[in-house]
Amino acid sequence: MTKNIVVLLMLVLFPVSLSQGFSLDLGKVLEFGKNISKASKSFSEEERYYIGRASGARLLVDHQLLNQKQLQHYVSAIGQTLAMASARPELYAGYHFIVLNEPERVNAYAVPGGFIFITTGLIAKAVNEDELAAVLAHEVAHLVLDHPINSIKKQYTDQLLKDALSEASKEFISEDVLMLANLAGGLDKLSGMLVDHAAQGYSRSKEKEADLEAIHILRTAGYDPLYFPQVLAKLSGIGTGQSGTHGDPLKRAEAITKKLSNDKPLDIQKRGDRFRRVMAKL
């Protein structure tokens, strides 16, 4: 895939032959190709951690941490249990579950390096610990499946291609280049044709993958996955529940319900009592 992108990029930059007197900066072309190739490779666990820490720091600029240790510890304990039950129980610096004091915002975020944020608004939507665990398991699943880092890699590659095409428009303008660009509706549109732009959030297919992985995590951790579609249904039309790139929560809930058609309900009374004690102080 990356090789094809580089070839297309070179065709855009240099569609005319050397015999036409085109001045080529081969070093610049090779540098573009090297950077794009690097963007397609995997990040190390240490790099993931520092990318996630930087992303989390930026997130906290606009969001307030909840100053309530009991709830923070409670959410973290559930999250750590789920992480240990996942296919990726160990990360470079472990998993970090952070509650944001956002009662009006219903959302949860997973960023590279094991950082998972959840708002008090979303926590308040849960009626028991198993619903809360379902939300956290879904975010853990995104990390297990490497969705956050893959999204960043894609955006990075997109930006490199845009920069390269912008550079081409400044330094290598010729009638041939302009004709090719105009056929594609301009350089901006041409760059969009070379790669799919990363949407805000994850695609429907990625959300489905995370849902299925979350079911496995919940079962392994001893939580009842039957509460997963229940909490999803509550999100329809609000916060993370809006239809779009994340998919329709109601349709996702229906798909999960079918997947769990043979599951029998678990006894969650003890967890229910614990949940009510903690939530009474929210």
N, C-alpha and C positions, 0 to 999 in steps of 0.2 A: 504493500500500500504506500509506504513512504517513498520507495524508489519511483513509483508512478507519479507521485506528487512532485518530486524533484524534477523529473523529466518534463512534466507539463509546465512547471515553473520556468525551466530553461527555454522551452519553446516560446513562452510568452516574452521572456527577456530578450531572446535572440532568434527571432523567426526568420531573419535574413541571413544570407551566406556571408562568409568572410570576404568573398570577392567583391562585395558591394561596399567595401571600405568601412564596415562597422567596427568600432573600437570596443573590444571585449575586455572586461576586467575579470579574468578567470579566477583570480583569488577571491573576489567577492562572491562569485557564483559558488565556488567550493565552500566558502564560509557559510553561505545560506544553506547549502545542502548538509553541511556538518551540523549546524544548529538544529535543523529540522529532524535529522536522524537522531540526534541526542534527545530531542523532545519526545520521540516515540519509544524510548527505552524506559525500563523500570527505574524508579527511584529506590534508593536503599531505605532500610527501616529508619535509620538516623535522619535521612533527608525528609522522610515522611513526617517524622516527629516535629522537626523544626518548621516545616511548611504548615503543619497543623497548628503549632503554637503561634505562629505569626497570624494565621487566619483567625484563631480564637481571640488573639489580642485585638485585632481589628473589629471583630464582632462585639467585643465588650466595650468598645468606644460608644456604641449606640444602644447597648443593653446593660441593664443593671443586675448585678449578682444578688441573689436572695440571701439576706442576712439572717438565716435561721438554720443553725447547725444540725438540728435533729432531722429536718426534712432533707437537707443536703446529704447527710450520712445515710438516711433511709434509701433515697434514690440511688446513691452510689452503691450501697450494699446489694440492691436488686440488680443493678447494672453489672457489677463485678461477677455475680452469680451467673448471669446470662453470658457474659464474656467467657467465663471458664467453661461453659457448656457449648461454646461455639467451636467451629473448625479452626479458629485462630485465637487461642486463649492467651497467647503471649505477644506483646508488641514491644518495641524498643524501650519505651518508658511506661508501659502499661496503659490501661484504659482510664479515662477521666470523665466522670459524669457530673455535670454542672447545671444547677437549677438557676434560671434567670427569673428575676422578679418582674414578670410581664403578665399581669392578670388579664389584660385585654388582648393579648396575642396568643394564638393557639398554634404552636409550632415546635419543631424539634430539628436539630441540625447535627450532622455528623461531618467532621472535617478530618483530614488525614492525620495520622499519628495517634489515633485513639481518643480524640476529644469529641464528646457528645454533649450537646446542650439541649435542655428542655425547659419550656416556659411554665410558669405556674398556671397560666391559662389552660394549657393542655393537660397538666396534671389534674386540674379541677374537673375536667371532663370525664376522668376515670371514676368508676363507682367501686372498684376494688383493686387489689394489688395485681391481679392477673391482667386486667386491662392496662394498667400502667406498665407492667412487664412486657406486654405485647408491643407497646409503642417503643420501648427501649430496645427490645429484641430486633425490631425492624431497623433501627439505627445501627445497632451492632452488626446486623447483616450487611448493611451498606459497606461497613469497614472490612468485614470478612471478604466481601466480593470485590474490594478495591474500587468501588464506584467513585468515591471522592477524588482519589489521586488520578484516576483515568480521566475524569472530567477536567481536572487541572491540566493534564498533559495535552488534552485535545484543545483547550483554550490557548495554551502556550503555542502549539503548532499552528493554530489558526492565526495568531498574532504575528508569528514569524513570516507566514505567507503574505499577510497583509503588508507588513513592513517591506518585504522583498518586492512586492508588486508596486508599492508606493515609490520605492527607490528606482524601479524600472521606469516608471512614468516620468521621473525627474531627469534621469541620466541617459536613457536609451530610447528616447522618443524617435520614432520613424513612422513613415506612412504605413508600413507593414504592421508595426505594433499597434498603432491607433486603429487600423482597420480590424485587427483581431479583437481588440478591446471593445470596439463599437458593436461588433457582431454579438458579443456576449452581454451588451447593455452597459458597458463601462467596466473599468478595472475593479470597482467595488463588487459588482455583480459577478465578475469573473472569479475573484477570490472566493466568493461564496460557492461557485461551482466546483472549485478544486477540493474543498473540504466542507463538511457539514458543520455549521456553527453550533457550538455548545449552547444548549438552551438553559435557562435558569432552572436549577433543580435537575431531576433525573427524568429520563424518558419513561414511557409506560412500560417498556420491556424491562428496564432496570428496576422499576418499582415492583414488578411482578417477581423478578428474581429475588429481590430482598424479602418479599412477602413469603415466598416458599422457604427461603433460608431461615426466616424468623420462626416459622412453624417448627422446623427441626430444632432450633435453639430452645424454644419454649418447652417442647416435649422432653428434651434432654435435661433441662433444668428442673423439670417437675411442675411447670406451670401449665394451666389448662389453655390450649390454643383456641378453644371454642369462644373465648372472650375477645379474640383478636378481631373477628369481623364485627362484633358489637361496637367496639371502640372506633373502628373505621367508619361505621355508619353514622356516628355522631359528628364526624368531621365534614360531612357533605355540605358544601357551600360556605364553609368558614375556614379561615387560616389556611393550613396545609390541605384542607379538604376541598379546595376549589379545583374544579376540573381543569385540565390543561396538560402540561408535560408530566405531571405527577399521576395522571390518570384519575378517573372518577372513583372516589372512595366507595360508592355504593356498588359499582361493578367489581371493584377489587374485593369487597366484602362478600359478594355473591360467589366469586371464584374461590375464595378461601373456604366459604361454607361448604361448597361442593367437595373441595379437597378433604374436608374434615367430616364428611358424611358418616363415616364409620366410627368416629371417636365418641367415647362416652364421657359425660361430665365427671370432673374430679371434685373431691371434697376440699373446698377452699376456705372453710370456716375460720380456721386458726389464722390464716393470712388475712382474712377479712377483718378480724378483730384488731390485728396489728395495724392494718391500713387505716381503720377508722380512728384509732388513737393518734396517729401521726397527722392525719388530715384535719383533725379537729383543731389543730393549731395553725393551719394554713391561713 
